[in-house]
Amino acid sequence: MKIVAITDMDLSLMQEQMPQDLKDRTQFQWFRSSKDAQEHIADAEVIITAGRINPEYATREKAPKLKWMQTLSAGVDKLPLQELADRQIPLTNARGVHTIQMSEFTLSLMLQWVRKSNKLYECQQQKEWYQRISVGELAGKTLGIVGAGAIGEAVARKAKAFDMSVIGLNRSGTPQPGYDQTLSGDEGLRSLLAQSDFVVLLLPSTPKTRGLITKEHLSLMKPSGFLINLARGDVIDEGALTLMLQEGKLAGAALDVFEQEPLPATSPLWSMANVIVTPHIAGSSSHYTERVAAIFYHNLRALLDGGEMMNLVNIHEGY
């Protein structure tokens, strides 16, 4: 079975540690660009991608032997979903590999904000002994998690260790571990935004979630509120958020994802004192490859031996 991986991620570990029985039955080829891989797509039975791929590589004309696609990302919004659906080709993602690093990253951003880390670093650079700085605490604050999945559960659990109250929002409103309250629907979203001191967005980008957080929703947040977006840039009205931050109607934000990436140098978000900008790296980890490799090995064995794949994406739902 021919496997074609197209990603600039380092997959040498995935190749080296592949169980011998899988190595014996497969041919693994790794290319850092679509251009380098294009001559091999016609024979590919499995394609691995980092979350974005030339849509032609999912068509019957370009990839007639394709049986399965594995993405190394959790999000699938940049993949040729319609082509895969039309051919009934299974798509699996990396759901579950981001839980540790993204939950830690969320807590680090909240601590960075309340403990005024940015200001203290400025003082250090200026050699200024500034003891009059007023810092806050997470204890007693309310955290609202929009997208109460596996990552959200890990965030909730760690937030409880800081004595925070936690509200979650999911599709069903079914109670989840670590949450004091779980809500659903637009009314639930509005209630969460109004109650929370911190709001973290962790939901996938799908037709139902794009544009979910509108200017009206943002206006429900406390003026002292802090918003963290680790989801996708298109789930929120970025223009409305920027304006609210500029006008002081929202205290601050930490943004790891944007409507346009890389974030243009002309964006005012870069230079705003109440905004923390990071370059879509919340899910990064030195353990990423080994975690996603375990999913891939399981699914490859399932494909070869007729077993059940894990992390199957509902292509019609988009996650």
N, C-alpha and C positions, 0 to 999 in steps of 0.2 A: 504494500500500500504506500503510495507516494504522498508525503506530507510537505506542503510548501508553506513556510512561515515568512511573512512580510512585515518586518518591524525593525525600528532602530534600537529597540530594547536588546540587551545582551542575553541571548538565549543559549549561550554555551553551556550553562549549568543544566538547563533543561535537556539538552542533547546528551551531555555526559552522564547524567544521573538517571536517564531513562532505563527502566527495568530491562534486563537482557531479553526476556521473552518478547517484549515489544520491539526492541531493536532488531531482533531476528526477522520480524514480519513487516518491517516498515523501512522506508527510505526517507530520511529527514533532511530537507534542504532549507536553509535559512538565508534570506536576502534582506538587505537593509532598505531596499526601495522597490516600488512597484515596477519601475523600469528594469531593474536587474532581474526581477522574477518573471517578466511577461512571457519569455520563451518557455517557461516551465508550467504555466497555468493550465494548458491544455491537457496535461497528464495528471494534474493534481486531483486527488480524491479527498484530501483534507486541506483546508486553508486555515492558517493561524494569522490573525491580524491584531494590531494594537488598538483597534477601535475605529479605524477609518481605512477604506480600501477603494480602489477603482471599481465603480459599480459594474463595469463590464466583466469583472472577474467572477461575478456570480451568475452570469448568463449561460445558457446552454451552448451558445456559439463559442464563447471563449473558454469555458470550463465545463465541457460535456461530461466529465467523469466525477464531478464534485458530489460528495456524499454528506459532507458535514463541514461547518465552519465554527471555529472556536475564536472568540475574541478575548484578548487579555485585559479588557476593560470591563467594568460593570455596565456602563452606559452603552446603548446600541443605536443611539439616534443618528450616528454618522455612517451607519452601515446600510447596504442595499436591501432593506427589509422586504420590499415588494417582490424583487427578483427571487429571493429565498423562499418567500411564501408561495409564489407561483409554481416553483419547482418542488415544493414541500421538502426543502433541505433543512434539517435541524440546525439551529444556532444555539450555542451555549456561551455563557459569559463567565466573568470572574467574580460573580457575586460571592461575598464572604471574605475575600482576601484583603479588604480595606478596613475591616472592623477595628483592629488594634490601632493602626496609625491614624485613622481619621478621628477616632474618639479621643486619642491623645492630643491631636492637633486642635480639636475643638476646645478642650479644656485649656490648652496653652494660650489660645487666643483670648479666652475670657479672662484668664489670669493676667495676661499682658495688658489688657484694658484696665482692669480694676486696680492693678498694682502700679500703673503708670510706667511700665517698662520703657516705652519709647522716650518719655520725658527724662527718665533717669539716665538713659544712654546718652541723650543729648548733653546732659549735665556732665557726664563722664568725659565726653569728647571736648567739652569746653573747660574741663578741670574745675568745675563749679561744685562746691560743697553745699548742696541745696537741701536742707532738712525741713523746709516749710511745706514741702509737697504734700498734698492731701490724697491719700490712697484709700481705696475701698476694699470690700470683701465680697466673696461669693456666698458666704453663709447667709441664709435667710432670703436669698434672691430666688426668683422664679425663672426657670428655663423652659421655653417652649420649643419642642422638636417637631418640625413639619416634615413628615416622612419617618414614621416610627417603625423602621425595619431593623435589620441586624445591627447596622451601624448606630442607629438611634438608640437601640437598647443598650449598647455598650456606652454611649455617651451618657444616657440616663443613669446607669449604674455608677459611673465615675462621678457624675454630678452629685449623686446622693452622698457620696463619701465626703463631699465638701459642704454637706448640710443644706443643699438646695432643694426646692420643690420643683417637680418636673411634670410638665403637661405634654402629652403626645397627640399627634394627629395622624390617623391612618384612614384607609378607605372604609373600614367597617366600624370603627369605634370600639373594637374588642379590646378589653384590658390587656396590657402588656407588662411583663416584669420590669420593675424599676420605675414605673410611672405612678404618680399620685392620681392622675386622671388621664383618660384617653378619649379623644373627641373625634368627630368625623364631619364631613360636609362643610359647606361654606359657613354655616353658623358656628360650627366648631372651630374653624379657622379664625373667624372674627373674635371669638371668645379667647382663643389662645393668644392672639396678637395683643389684645387689650390687657390681658393679665400678666404677660411676661416682661421680665426685665431684660432677658436675653432671648433671642429667637435664632435658631439654627435651621437652615434649609438643607435637607438631605434627600429630597425626592428626585426620581429620575426625570429626564426630559421626554415627555410623551405628548401626543396631541391633546391629552386632557390636562396636562400640567403646564404647558407653555403659556406664559402670560398669567399664571395663576395668581401671583401677588401683584395686585394693581395699586395705583396711587391711592385709591379709596381704602384698600386694606392697610397700606403703610400708615395712613393717617390715624388708624386705630391704635397704633403703638404708642407707648408712653414717650414723652419728649426725652426722658432719661434712658430710653431703650437702646439696645445694641443689637444689630443684626449681623448674622454670620451666614454667608452663602457659600456652601461647599457642594451645591447641587449642579446646576447648569445656569449659565447667564440668562437663558431665555425664559426661566420660570418667574422672573420678576421684571417689573418695569424699571429698567436701570436709569432712565432719564428722570423719572419721578423720584427715585431713591437719591440720586445725586443732588437734585434740587432741595429735597428735604434736609439732607446733610449740610448743604451750603447755608440754608436758612435757619439752621439750628432747631428744626422741628423734630429731629431725631439725633440723639447724642453722638452715635458713632456706628461704624460698620467694619467688618473684616470680610474682604471679598477675595475668593480664590478663583472664581470663574466669572466670565464676562460675556456680554452679547457678541463682542468681537475679540478674538484672541489671535495673537498677542494683543494686550490692551494698547491701543494707539498712544503714542507719546503725547498727543494733543489732549488726551482725556484729563479733565480736572481732578479725577480721583487720585492720580499719582501724587499730587502735591497737597492734598487736604490733610490737615493735622488730625482730624477725627476719623480717618480711614486707614486701615491696614490693608495693603495690597500684597498678595502673593500670587505667583505665576502658575496656577493650576497644579499645585504639588501636594495637596492635602493627602492624596492617596499614595504618595511615594514612600517607599520603605526599602531598606537593604535586604529584607526578607521577601520582597514581592515575587520574584521569579520562582522561588521554591514553593511558595503557597499556590501560585497559579499552575505550576507544574503538576502538583498533586491532582488538581481538577482535570487537567488535560490527560494525564495518564489514566485516570479512572474512566474518562469518556472514550479514550482511544481503545481501551480494553473492551468497553461496552460495545463499541462499534464493531470490533473484530469478532467478538464472541457472542454478540446478540444480547447483551445485558441492557440495563437501564441507565441512561445518561443522567448526570446531575447538572443543575443550573441551566436547564432548558429554558430558553426565552420564549415567552408568548409573543410571537411576532406581531400579532394584531393589536395587542395591548402596548407593545413597545418596551417591555421589561421582563 
